Amino acid sequence: MKKQLFFKSCIIASVALVAAACSEDVELGNVGSDTIETPEGSVIYVTDHEGSRSYSNVELRDNATYSLSVNTAKALASDCNVTFAYDLSVLDSYNKANGTAIEALPQGMVTLANGGTLTLAAGATTASLDYTITSDGTTDHNATYAIPLRLTATGAQLGALDQTRIIFVHDLTSLPNCFKSWTDADGNVHEGVKIFSCMEVNDTNPLNNLRYTLKNSGKYMVDALIMFSANINYNAETGKVFLHCNDNVQAILDNRDKYLKPLKDRGMKVILGVMCNHDRACISNLADETARLFAQELKAACDAYDLDGIFWDDEYCSPIYPAPPGFVNPSNAAFSRLAYEVWKLQPDRWNVAYGYSQTGSAQEVDGVKPGTFIEYVLPDYGYSTSDWSSNYPGMPRNHMGACSMEFAQGRFKGYDQLRKLRDGGWGACMVFAMDPFRGTASGQDNAMNECAKAFYDDEVVVSDVKYSKDWK
């Protein structure tokens, strides 16, 4: 991974907006309330789990439960009952009005809690109804289906917009995924080793992670893409640390539906690499307040592009000594603080550390062990199997990586080493610079087959489809 990289600054728009919103001197202008119509009085209206008042969109990767809420701007004087009923005529009207031919999701796949009836109690302003979608395996994962609902109310008036509701469903449950397992000699089933593909996206299309599947199970081999790499940088004019991307990283983020969503649809995590970039800002030298502000930028980026976490790489840093205001001397303690601040803002996303330099270990922060706020640690290439317990207290071995491979340089691992990884309880393996157009392509295919045999007792199937870089 130690390869010189040059980046052009590219500030993510949503990040800038969040940073502005956090400043103390920001003045909020008029929102334009004439465009937001909120019913008042005895009129009730409906929103979904994302707050949408028009249509709902859900992607189904497993049986899932969502909710619809009935709301009123002013509490009612008496109870109001609202009934949600599956009604094909609602979809017929929609298709005729929009010139579409969307099919209804079979009614048997939809269960409305309490028979589809909820009560908005007197004195309350909101109440929710759950609905559960259970795939029957008959849908096409490339198609969009609809759940058509008609609403009726007693005790209050539904707004015209709220008398029908269409929930658009993209059912991905039939799509092969990457959730793998293996069975020991005693018949016990174990979670499969996770393969992290740390990919140089300057010249490689992320869709190449779809090329490797398992012969017997049909599962995808790659569990997580690490986009290598965005950067932490320092703006000398503003005195601020910020996140920036080169043109290649930004092009992929801006076209996430083309390059990233197909991976996520198959259950792969998409993680943004963050690396130092030859100036004073490092992921291991931010003062506490600087770390908190930068963590907000990273969360904004993850939110904007639907990313699953951050990969930390402490390379190519040029710290200033003594440390200027806003910075400290590089240390694993400062890295730990930054990772902790990111975890606090988005505990459902992953922090993944590259076990090198100051990220080779982490410390407890505010009483929280690094094994809690760091999800995985992936070692440098010189290690086959090492126990990281003392470097990352609290981290279980099945969240530690081993046997990292550097595909561009032909640094592969064999079956015996990889099998030792699995049998010893390690739970992750990183491959760097996967690319079918490299001179090492045949070696990459062989290395992935060794992983398939050692990790999953299976064989690899390599797709003939190769994805070239097709952005500028």
C-alpha positions, -999 to 999 in steps of 0.1 A, spaced: 0 0 0 30 23 4 27 40 -30 30 77 -37 -3 92 -45 -12 127 -56 -46 142 -50 -65 172 -63 -87 189 -37 -123 183 -40 -145 193 -11 -177 173 -7 -206 197 -9 -227 182 18 -197 182 41 -193 219 36 -229 225 44 -227 205 76 -195 224 86 -212 257 80 -243 247 100 -220 240 129 -204 275 130 -217 298 157 -222 328 134 -245 311 108 -278 329 103 -307 309 91 -328 326 64 -365 320 56 -372 283 49 -400 291 25 -429 278 45 -453 284 17 -439 253 0 -444 231 31 -481 224 37 -487 209 71 -524 201 78 -538 217 109 -568 213 132 -587 180 128 -569 171 95 -544 142 98 -516 133 75 -493 103 69 -455 100 68 -432 69 64 -401 58 84 -381 84 65 -405 113 69 -418 112 34 -455 123 29 -458 112 -7 -444 78 -17 -422 53 2 -393 34 -12 -378 3 5 -351 -21 -5 -356 -56 8 -325 -77 16 -343 -99 42 -377 -100 58 -381 -65 72 -405 -44 92 -412 -7 85 -437 18 98 -462 44 87 -472 72 110 -504 92 113 -498 127 125 -517 159 133 -503 194 139 -528 199 168 -538 172 192 -573 158 187 -600 161 213 -610 125 208 -596 92 195 -592 88 157 -591 54 141 -573 50 107 -574 18 86 -548 9 60 -561 -16 34 -543 -33 5 -562 -21 -26 -551 -29 -62 -573 -1 -76 -548 24 -60 -520 11 -82 -543 9 -113 -550 46 -109 -513 54 -105 -503 34 -135 -529 51 -157 -520 85 -145 -482 80 -150 -482 57 -181 -464 30 -161 -470 -7 -157 -456 -14 -122 -467 -47 -108 -482 -51 -73 -462 -69 -47 -482 -100 -38 -506 -93 -10 -494 -124 8 -459 -108 12 -474 -79 32 -486 -81 68 -502 -50 84 -500 -49 122 -533 -50 141 -551 -58 109 -541 -25 94 -559 -3 120 -543 21 144 -556 46 169 -544 82 172 -554 88 208 -569 120 221 -542 144 232 -516 127 210 -501 141 178 -487 109 162 -492 71 162 -474 44 141 -485 13 123 -459 -14 115 -460 -34 83 -438 -64 75 -426 -76 41 -418 -113 38 -404 -123 4 -418 -154 -12 -389 -158 -36 -410 -151 -67 -400 -116 -75 -374 -103 -99 -346 -84 -82 -343 -61 -112 -379 -50 -111 -397 -25 -89 -430 -36 -72 -456 -16 -53 -477 -21 -22 -509 -1 -29 -528 11 2 -561 29 7 -567 48 40 -599 56 57 -604 75 90 -631 80 116 -629 109 141 -607 131 119 -603 141 82 -575 127 60 -558 151 37 -564 145 0 -528 134 -5 -531 109 24 -561 89 13 -539 65 -7 -503 54 -2 -479 35 -25 -449 18 -12 -423 10 -39 -403 -22 -32 -371 -34 -47 -368 -70 -35 -331 -81 -34 -336 -113 -14 -331 -135 -45 -298 -118 -53 -268 -138 -43 -250 -121 -14 -216 -123 3 -226 -138 37 -205 -169 39 -199 -196 65 -181 -229 70 -188 -261 89 -163 -279 111 -159 -316 116 -184 -316 144 -211 -300 123 -208 -266 139 -214 -236 115 -190 -207 118 -191 -173 102 -169 -170 72 -136 -151 70 -144 -116 56 -124 -105 26 -116 -68 25 -107 -55 -10 -86 -24 -6 -88 -11 -42 -68 16 -58 -97 34 -75 -75 58 -94 -74 33 -122 -96 4 -112 -134 0 -115 -150 -11 -81 -174 -33 -100 -145 -58 -105 -153 -69 -69 -183 -87 -84 -161 -110 -105 -154 -136 -78 -180 -160 -65 -180 -195 -49 -188 -225 -70 -210 -244 -46 -227 -217 -26 -228 -190 -53 -218 -164 -27 -197 -134 -36 -162 -136 -21 -155 -100 -14 -172 -87 18 -161 -51 18 -147 -26 -6 -122 -1 8 -120 29 -16 -83 39 -16 -82 67 -9 -96 100 2 -75 123 23 -72 144 53 -58 178 45 -50 212 60 -63 245 45 -37 272 52 -61 300 44 -88 289 68 -67 271 93 -91 242 90 -87 204 85 -109 190 58 -117 159 38 -108 160 1 -109 136 -28 -91 134 -61 -110 133 -93 -113 95 -94 -126 91 -59 -151 119 -64 -163 105 -98 -171 72 -81 -189 89 -52 -209 111 -76 -219 80 -96 -225 57 -66 -256 42 -82 -234 28 -110 -202 19 -92 -211 13 -55 -248 4 -52 -244 -30 -71 -219 -40 -44 -242 -29 -16 -271 -47 -32 -251 -79 -27 -244 -72 9 -209 -58 5 -198 -29 27 -184 2 10 -158 19 32 -140 52 24 -102 51 29 -88 82 46 -51 88 44 -27 116 51 -16 137 22 19 153 27 9 182 49 6 190 86 -28 172 90 -26 135 99 -52 111 113 -28 107 142 -21 143 152 -54 162 157 -61 179 189 -94 168 205 -116 196 192 -101 194 157 -108 157 158 -145 163 167 -149 188 139 -133 165 113 -154 136 126 -185 157 116 -172 160 81 -166 123 78 -201 115 90 -215 140 65 -196 122 37 -209 88 48 -244 101 50 -242 118 16 -229 88 -3 -244 59 18 -210 47 29 -205 20 56 -175 34 74 -139 47 74 -106 30 67 -77 46 86 -42 47 70 -15 67 87 9 72 58 24 102 40 20 127 69 42 157 73 36 169 109 50 202 122 71 202 153 64 216 178 27 210 171 8 242 161 -26 251 176 -52 225 168 -27 197 165 -6 175 188 25 154 182 15 122 162 5 94 185 -18 64 186 -37 82 214 -46 110 189 -57 85 163 -78 67 189 -95 100 198 -104 107 161 -117 71 155 -137 74 188 -153 107 178 -163 92 144 -177 61 162 -198 83 186 -214 100 156 -221 68 137 -218 37 158 -236 16 132 -208 21 107 -173 5 108 -140 20 117 -113 -2 101 -77 4 109 -46 -5 88 -21 -19 113 8 3 104 25 33 120 3 51 146 -27 30 136 -8 -1 146 -23 2 180 -51 21 198 -59 33 233 -89 35 255 -108 67 251 -132 81 277 -134 46 293 -142 29 260 -118 2 248 -106 4 211 -121 -30 205 -155 -13 208 -150 17 185 -127 0 160 -145 -28 142 -116 -45 124 -78 -41 122 -60 -53 90 -23 -59 93 5 -48 70 19 -73 45 48 -86 66 24 -104 90 9 -138 84 -9 -144 117 -5 -122 147 -26 -116 178 -35 -79 181 -51 -82 215 -25 -60 232 -26 -34 204 -63 -32 203 -77 -41 238 -112 -55 237 -111 -66 201 -120 -103 196 -98 -123 173 -125 -128 147 -123 -91 140 -85 -92 135 -71 -96 100 -42 -118 89 -23 -128 58 -28 -95 39 -19 -97 2 -6 -70 -22 -19 -81 -57 -1 -54 -77 33 -66 -65 24 -103 -66 26 -108 -29 2 -137 -25 -4 -162 4 -7 -199 -1 -33 -223 11 -15 -234 43 -11 -199 56 -47 -190 47 -60 -221 64 -40 -213 95 -58 -179 95 -92 -196 96 -84 -224 120 -67 -200 144 -99 -179 147 -88 -148 127 -118 -133 109 -105 -111 81 -81 -109 52 -72 -79 31 -63 -79 -5 -48 -48 -20 -49 -35 -57 -72 -61 -72 -75 -54 -109 -80 -79 -138 -60 -57 -162 -27 -59 -142 1 -82 -152 -5 -102 -120 -42 -110 -130 -37 -148 -132 -19 -147 -98 -49 -128 -84 -73 -154 -96 -52 -182 -81 -49 -163 -48 -87 -159 -46 -91 -196 -53 -67 -204 -25 -89 -182 -3 -120 -200 -14 -105 -234 -5 -89 -223 28 -117 -201 41 -149 -217 28 -140 -253 16 -151 -242 -19 -137 -232 -53 -137 -198 -70 -156 -190 -101 -141 -160 -120 -164 -141 -143 -152 -133 -178 -166 -98 -175 -139 -73 -167 -148 -37 -158 -124 -11 -171 -122 25 -158 -149 44 -178 -149 78 -160 -126 107 -167 
